[in-house]
Amino acid sequence: WPRIMPTGARPVNQRGLDANGELAARLADEPLFELANHGTRHVPLSVNGQSAYGIAGSASAQEVVDEVWGCHERLTELTGVAPRFFRSGTAHYDDVAVAIVRELGEVPVGFSTNGDAGATFPAKTVRAEVARTSPGGIVIAHFNQPGSGTGAGVLAAVADLTAQGAEFVHLD
């Protein structure tokens, strides 16, 4: 059966946008990409400072708003399009933070497959991890680390999946 897999939404944080604004604007013009909000500081999203992977989270409702809205405004300024999707740094949220993201007009998103373990996997492992994603799954991988095995591994996995009849669709 064809495996339907979402593609397109690439979350970027404000630090990345500030360092690579021209590239972000070019990616925003590509029909295969949709830039999504990955936060102002790239932190877990909570109202009580909950940490994930040793990174302290936002610590109040106002910090949640600031984490979402700062990058939202920067993405909108750079691309001319407001982001529709949000994934927090580490992809961790509490329920209140999820409600705030929705109130701000974005859809909170997670992932089902860790494709590159924060750009630490070699290409062969990335290929295997991405290829094992279930239909409808979302892969997290770090295309912002050109020296890692992520790019080569993802390209190989996409070729494998396409040969198996997978169809890639936008997140929405």
Beta strands, then each sheet from edge to edge (+ up, - down):
strand 1: 4-7
strand 2: 9-12
strand 3: 34-37
strand 4: 85-86
strand 5: 107-108
strand 6: 113-114
strand 7: 139-140
strand 8: 167-170
sheet 1: 1+ 8+
sheet 2: 2+ 3+
sheet 3: 4+ 5+
sheet 4: 6+ 7+
end
